[in-house]
Amino acid sequence: MTPVVENAGTPGVEGVGEAGSGSTPGVPSASGASGASSGAKGAPGTVPGRTGYGPVFAVPEFRAVFVAHAFSLLGLVVSEIALSVLVYDLTGSPLLSALTFALGFLPYLIGGTLLAGVADRFPARRVLVVCDLVCAGCVAVMVVPGAPIAVLLTMRAALALVAPVFQGTRTATLADVLGDGELFVLGRSLLRILSQSALLAGFGTGGLLLTVVSPRHALLVTVCTFLVSAVLLRFGTRRRPARAHGGQALVRDSLRGARQVLADRRILVLLLLFWVPPMFIVAPEALAAPYAEGLGAGTAGLGLLMCAMPVGTIAGELFAGSRLRPATRNRLALPLVCVTLLPFAGYALRPGLGWSLALLALAGAGSAYTLGLDQWFVRAVPDELLGRAMTLNSAGLMTVQGVGMALSGVVAEFAGVRATVVGAGALGTVFCVGLAVAARRTEHGGARGE
């Protein structure tokens, strides 16, 4: 089971050929992934001098993971819409209906910290399949006629509790399947592009589905998609042993792993680079409804505002992944993270709908900086902690987006929508520049935790 997105910009991420010269100083070159293997995380490399996503799809196991991710996303999007409608039909309460979406964020931090050890203590394929089966079971409970509201919300929270474990395990598995270099970065990029595309197509598909079937019947679609994902992962990926063997209780081991990850300054800085921009970049989307009303754009304008940033994100990732060489992506990562929030300053000029869409798309395109971060992160994390680190990253990403949306709403109550978006851009840029400087300072640090 996967969250709706794993990228900045929406509520709800190398190098051959040029690696030797011109790559970011202190950052391992992507050419380390070439050849038959790349250490403990090694897997298929890539053909020197080639760019683009073609070599990633040439790996059979990745194709299985990609298609399983598509089914899982479809199920999740449909379930969110159907459950929200179902809760509203049963209660007539907008608050409880909105709570079904909020529960998609709140349990992430719990699951990502207390259950993170699962990602490394058990074989990855088993974890992925069991997570999908658990999620299918939770949604099956929602389908039962007469299920109380408390049960529906509990099952929704359980889905979010399992999600970071699944996502962290899947990302760590990508390092086994694709190596820790160019193919890994592009594989991660493809999964993010798929997630953003689900936002553009999934909610429309779910809305159409609810015009012909009841919410409970729509939830049956989710059960089926999770089961299909489980089958694809079971038979489309090969069994690998657990990364680590814990003698401690699961919760204690998970917390110990989180402390180890966060104690490393380099890893901590990279995690913050993944987390901080999304916390600020969600502001215009969280406030899209009142902003569209202020523009007099209506529901059609609201829909366009919600789509603009995912479109920009997809375009930025596709361009960076298919047209830029790995060493170029490495060099651009930190400068790009410093400017990705600057388009929000344009809100101070009171732009109309067209210019607002352009500003949002431009901010979304800036999230292509994550292609550089992905390789640095997987190279920095010890192999025995990789699953826990990826799970912690996923949990933190979703949590900060939820916090960012809530804070945006609070600030907008006092400062107004435009001022809130401009402020988010300015304050976020300050933080991003500080983190970029910290990343430069830690890239040469050999000792962990120094």
PyMOL commands that set and color helices and strands:
alter all, ss='L'
color gray80, all
select helices_A, chain A and resi 30-33+39-41+54-57+60-91+94-102+108-114+118-121+124-143+149-178+182-209+215-236+250-263+265-281+283-286+288-295+298-323+326-339+342-349+353-380+383-415+417-442
alter helices_A, ss='H'
color red, helices_A
deselect
rebuild
show_as cartoon
